[in-house]
Amino acid sequence: MRIITGSAKGARLKTPKGQDTRPTADRIKESLFNILGQMVQGRAVLDIFAGTGNLGLEALSRGAARAVLVDKATAPLMRENAAHTRLADRTEIMGGDAGSVLARLEARGQRFSLIFCDPPYHRGLWEKVLKYLDESQVLSPEGILVVEHGADENDLPELQRLRRVLNKNYGHTTQLSFFQWGEYLDACEEAEK
């Protein structure tokens, strides 16, 4: 696993040993960042279930302003990867489960304009995070939420404010869903009239 492009291009990331992990494949990561394009520039990034820090560090390498990487089990590994890619000065590492970390970030008034959520598949975790983000202010008004989930995980929780704006399938195992605030999308649509 490596950083694909940007200031840390080619840097190899350490991966957890002996854990049942499923890092985002390079081809999916490349597709994801091709879709986002220049939208990564200057963004505050939150990477939930970050594992190695792969997505958050890639975003920093491509010009994101700062990133918070969250994972219950791999905080020391993410610190090593942030240092190795020379992106540690713009990275905050947080250990703990996603729900409690999201609550802490919200209590601190932190907002993110790009959020990645890549939990283990088939455990109901992405649905819980999606529901939490739908009801909170952690995602900024113009923000983008990208969820990586299993190809057969198609039941979205009931959402009040977030809308899925794009869904891409990658083989028989993975899909990416992109979400934005309905109010923001409505305002953009109205401005175009």
N, C-alpha and C positions, 0 to 999 in steps of 0.2 A: 504494500500500500504506500502511495506516494502523493505528494502535492503535485497537481497537474500543471499549473501555470502560475505566473505572478512572481512576486519577490522571493518566494521560497520554492520555486519550481524545481522539481526533481528530488526534493528532500524526502527521504524514506521515513515513514512513521513506525514506531515500535507498536506491536500488537500484544494484547494480553495472552499469556501462556496458560494453557489448560482450562480456559474458561469457555463456556458454550456461547461464543460470540458470532455475530454475523455482520462484519463491517460492510458498509456500502461499497459495492463493486465499482472499480474505476470507470467502467463504461456508463453506469447509471449516474455516477457523480459528474462525469463529463457532460452527459445529457442534461442533468439538472442545472449545471452552471451555464450551459449554452442557452437554456430557456431563460434563466435570470439575466444573462448578459451584463450590461452596464448597471443594472439595478442593484448590484452588490455594492457599488462604489459609495463610500461614506456611511454605510449603514451600521447601526448597532445590532449585533447578532447575538442570539441566544440559541445554543445547541443543546437540546434536551436528550438524554440518553446518549451522550456524546461518545462513549467508548474510548477511542483513541484520540478524539478531538478532530477527526478527519474533516468533517463538513465545516465546522467553525474555523479551523486553521486554513482550509482552502479559501474560505470567504475572506479572511484577513489577508492572505497572500494576494488576492485579487482586488484589494483596495477597501475592504470594509474598515470602519473606523475602530471598532473594538468588539470583543466577543466575550461572552460568559459561557463557559463549557460546564455542563452539569452531568455528573454520573455518580451513582451510588458506590461503585466498586473500583473505578479506575483513575481517581484523582492524581495519584503519584505518576502514573503513566502519562496522563495528559500534560502534567507539568514538564516531564522530560521531553515530550514531543513539541510543546510550545517553545522550550529553550532551544531544542535542536533546529527548529525552523526559524529561530531568531524573531519570533512573534510574541514572546512572553510579556513584553512591555505593554501590549494591547490586549492581554488575555487575563481573565479572572477565572479561576478554577473553583468550582463548588461541589462538594460531596453531599450525598444525601438523596433521599427519594424525590422524585420529580414534584409531587404535590407540595411537600413542605418547602422545597426550594422556590417554587413558583410563588407560594404565599409570602416567603421572605422578600423576594424581589418586588412583589406588589406592595408590601408594607414599606419598602424603601423608596417607592415611587418610581422604580425603574421601568422604562418602556423600551421596546425593541422593535425595529422596523423590518427585521428578517429573523424568523424563528424556524429552526429545523427541529423536527421531532422524529426520531428513528429508534423506537423501542423494539425489544424482541417481539416477534409476531405472535399472534394467537393468544395473547394474555389479557386483552382488553385495556392495555395501557394507553395506546394512542387515542382511543375513544375518551378516556378519562381526561387526558391532557386537552384534547379538543374541546370538551365540555367546559373545563376550567377556563381556558382561554376565551371561549365564547362569552363567559359571564364576568370576565375581569378586564382590566385595562393594561395588561402586560404587553399586548400587541398594540403598537402605535396606530393611529388612524389610517395612515397610508401604508401600513405594514403588510408583509407577505408571510404566510405560514406555509411551510412545506412539510408534509407528513409522508414518511415512507412506511408502507404497510404491506401485508401479504396480498398477493393477487386475488385471493379468495375472500378477503376481508372487505366486504362491500357495504355493510350496514352502517351508515353514518348515524351518529346520535342526533337527536333532535336539536337543532341549532336555532337560536333566535337572531343572532347578529352576523355570524360568519357565513360566507357563501363559498362553495367550492367553485373555482373559476376554471380549473384545468385538471384533468386526470390522465396520466400516461401509464400504460402497462409495459412491463419489461419481462417478456417470457411468461412462464407459468408460475413465477415465484413472487414477483415484486410489482408494486405500483407506487407512483408518486401522486399525491393530491395537493393542489395549491389552493389556499383559502385567502380571502380578503374580507374586510368589513363591508357589509351591504350598504351602509350609509355612504362610505367612500366611493363605492362603485356607482351608486345612484347620483352622487354629486358630480362625478366625472362625466357620466352620461348626460346629465342636465347641462353641464358646461359646454358640451359638444353640440348642443342644439342651436 
